[in-house]
Structures are given as C-alpha cells and as structure tokens.
Amino acid sequence: MADDLLQKIVAGKRREVEQSRAARPERELERRLADAPPVREFHAALSGGPGVRLIAEVKKASPSAGVLRADFDPVAIARTYAGAGAAALSVLTDAAFFQGSLAHLEAIRAAVALPLLRKDFLLERYQFLEARIAGADAVLLIAEILDDAALPHLLGEARALGLAALVELYDPANLPRVLAAGATIVGVNNRDLRTFATRLEHTLECAPRLPAGCVLVSESGIRTRDDIRRLEAAGVQAVLIGETFMRAPDMAAKVRELFGD
C-alpha cells in the first residue's frame, strides 16, 4: 500500500471514528460491554499443536485489486473456512477501501465458533469497544501507523478489554519497538507498502529476530503448498491468507491444496 494511500486511509479513519463517537458515545459502548459475547482464545488457537495454523480472511475487496469475490456472502465464507480447518478468522471491517463492515463480523460471530480478528485500521480504544461488542476476540495493530507512544498504549487497552492483539509490521526497523511494546503475536506483512510487490522472503528474514514465546504470523503473498512448507521450516506458526482463497472458485478445495487434508 503506497504511503500516500495509507495516510489517506488513516485520515479517513480518524474522521470515521469521530462520526461514530458523535452518533454513539463511548459511554454507550461501555454500557453494552456487559452483554458482549465471551472472548475466545486467539493466541492459543495459533500456537497449539504441530504445523502452520491458518487465519483465513473474509475480505470482499482491496484498494489494489478491487472486488475479489462478486458472490460475497461473509457467513457462508466463514462456514466454509471453519469446515476446511481454519484455526481463526480475520474479518475486514473497513468500509471505505475494503467494502467491509462490523455487521459482517457480528453475523460471523453468530455462525461459527472460531476466534475472530477485527482487521481494520485501528487507532483508538473506541474501535476496540466496537470490536468487542460485535464479537471480536482479537484486533489488528499496524506498527506503521502507530507511534512509539500509541503502540504500547493501545496494546494495553486491547488487553484490558480481554482482546488479543496481532501487531503487524512491514519495515523490519519496527520490530524492536513492536517487541518492546509487549507484543506476543507478531505479523510480518510480505507486501511492500510502497510498491505493492510481495516477497515471502520478508518473513523469512525477520523470523530469526523473534524471541521464543512470540507467535509469528506471515501475511500476504502466500499462494502455494511450497510457500507453507518454506514458512513452516523457518518457524512460522500461523499464516493469514485472504486473496488466494477469495479468488478461488472452490475455497475449501484451495485450503486443502495449501494445507492438505
């Protein structure tokens, strides 16, 4: 994602949060926490047992590729992933650039038992409250859009609400501050945020720098069984895959192709 596009998305997201807060104040969300569904264990879903675990993504569109699946039915897709053996699901909730919605996450929560990640550009605790009420078990934090003060602060806020956090980075220079913030689930995005090119080697180069006890998640550009094998050999515990499955005519068959039966 080009830097200027990322800045545009973040600016738009801040406006969106302010509009949401004006329509539904934070204290109202706080009151609704008591009725939120119980949190399911996201970290354990990625770290238990042998082999690479799959976080399968429910994603209608992207800024670079446009609409990925015309017959987009988030609940049917989620059920397909669950039946095919996914360990967890990532649900895009950004509307402006990915045609996602919190309503998708809420509907999926009611339909499947897997832990759910809210995938969005998350900048404030308000968005964590939205996620928690909708049924998310984890949230995404992107190192490239959070400074040295915001990253550990938001990580703490997520945990205080019972949410796990997948902390994503592209630039390896961000890894020390991601670890210093206390991240235990670290995602390496293989897509160059400037050119959109993907290199699986990006994860492979970062993997040796992660301490024991951290769950390493590889994201973007994972398309074949050989890709999975290479990542597993490097110590990757989980992969986040969306576009490869969303473009497949038979999504369950594509999961089996990459992960076996």
N, C-alpha and C positions, 0 to 999 in steps of 0.2 A: 504494500500500500504506500503510495507516494506520500512523502512528508506533508505536502500541502493538503492532500486529501485527508490525512489523519488529523491535521489541525482543524480542517473544516468539520469533520465528524465530531471532534471533541467540542468545538464551539457550539455546534448544533445541539449536542447532548446536554451541555450546560443550560441552554435555553429551554430544552425539553423538560429537564428536571425542575426548573423554576416554574414552568407552566403547570406541571403535575402537582408541585407543592402548593401552588395557589388554589388549585381545584380541590386538592385533598391534602390538608395539612399533615405534617409529620405526626402530630399528637393523635390524629385519627388512625394512622397506620399503627402506632404504638398500641392503641386500644385493641386493634384487631390481632395482635400477636398471640393473644391468649387462645384464639381459635385456629391458629396456623397448624398445619399438619406436623406430626413429629419429624424431626430431621433423621434422615437415613445416612449411614456411614459411607461417605465418599472415599476417604483415604483408604480404608480397609478394602473397598471394592477394587482398588487399583494395585494394592500391594500384597494381597494374599495369594499364595499358590504359585505354581510354575508358569512360565510362558508370558507373553506380552498380552496385557489386558486392553480391551477396546473401549474407548469412549466414542460412541457413534453419534454423529451430529445431525440434527434436524435443522435443515437450512434451505430456505426456498431460493435465495438469490445472493449475489455478492456484487460489490461495486465493479470488480474487474471482469466477471464472467456473465453478469446479468442473471436472468432467471435460469435456475439449474434444473427445475422439475416443474413442468406445466401442471401435472396432475398432483399438486401438492396437498397432501392430507396428513397433517402433523401426527395425529393419533395413530393412523394406520402405519405410518413410517416408524413411529416409536414401537409399536407392537411387533413389526417386522424385525427391528433391531433386537428387541428383547428375545424373540423367538430364535434368533440366529446366534445368540450367545454373547451379546454385548455386556460389559461389566457396568457401564454407566452411560448416560446420555447427555449430550450437550445440546441445548436449545437456544437458537438465535432469537433474541427478543428485540433487537434494533429494527425499527420500522422503516426509517428513512433510507437506509442503504442496503438492508438485507431482507426487507419485507417480512420481518419477524414480529412477534407480539408476546407480551406476557400472558395473553389468553391462550396461546399455544402451549406454554409451559404448564399453565393451570390445568388445561384439558389433558395433557400427557400425564401429569401427576395423578389424575383420577383413573388413568387407564393402565399404567404399568407400575411395577414395584421397584424398578431400578433407581439408584440415586441420580439426581438431575443437577446439572451445572447450568446456571444462567450465564449465557455467553452474550456479552454486551460491552459497551464502553462505560465502565463503572467508575464513578468519580466521587460519589458521596454516600454516606450512610443511608440516606433516604432510599437509594436504589437497592440497598441490601434489605431494607424493610419490605419494599415491594416484592423482592425475590422470595423472601422468607414466607410472606403471606400467600404468594402464588404456589408455594410448594417446592421451591428450590432447596437443595441440600448443600450446594456449593456455588461460589461466584468466581468470575474471572477478574484478575487484576493484571493490567498491562504495564510493565515497567516503563515502557517508552512514553507513557502519558502521565506518569505519577512521579513526582519529585521525591527527594530524599526524606522529606517530612511526611508527605501524603502516603507513601507506600507502607511504612510500618504502622502508621495511624489507622489506615483502612484495613490492614490485615488484622489488627487488634479489634476493630469494630465488627468485622465479619465474625471473628471467633466469639465475641461477646454475645452475638445473636445465635450462636450454635452452628454457623456456616463454615464449611471448609473453604479454602481459597486455593485456586490454581493460579500461580503467579507466572505470567508469561513474559518472555523476553525474546528479542531478536538479536540485539547487539550484545556480544559476549562481555563487553565492558560493563554491562548492567548486572552480571551475575554476582559479583561481590556484594553489591548493595541489596540484591534480592535475598541473598543468604543472610546478610546482616539484619534484614528486616524480620527474619524468623520464618521464612517460607519453608514448608516441608513438602509441598507439591510444586515442582518447578517444570514449566512448559517451555520448550525451545521451539520457536516458530522457524520453520525452514524457509519461509518466504521472505525474500529481501523486501523490506518496507519501502525501498526506493524504486526498484526495477520490476517487482512482482515475480522475478525468477525464483525458483525453488531449488535448493540443494540439500539432499539428505545428509550430506557431509557436515552440514552446520550442526546438527545434533551430535554427530559422531565426534566432532572436535570439542564440543562442550562437555560431553559425558564424563571424561576423566576428571573434570574440575568439580564435580558434585560430591559432597561428603556422603559417607554412609548414613543411611537413615532418611535421605531425601528420595521421594518418588520422582523419577524423571519421566516426563511425558514429551513425546515428539509430535509435532503438529505440522500439517501442510505437506503436500507433495508425496504422500505415501500411497503408492498405487499398485504394488505387486507383492506376491508372497516373498520374493527375494528381498524387497525392502524391509519387510517384517523381520526376516532372518538376520539381516545386517544390523538392525536396531537391537534385536534381542542379544546378539553377540556382544554388542557394546554396553550392555547393562540397562537398556531402556526397559522400563516396567510397563509403560502404557503408551498408546498412540491415540491421537484424536484425529478422526477421519470423517470428512463430510462430503466434499465434492465428488470423490471417487464413487461413493455409494449413491449419492443423489442423482448422478448421471446414468447409473446402471439400470437397464430395463428390468432386471431381476435383482433386487437389492440383497435378498437373503443369499442368493447364489454367489453374489460378489463377496459377501462376508466370508462364506465358506471357501471361496477361491483364495482369499488372502490369509485366512486363519486355519483352514482345514475343518474337518467335521468335529 
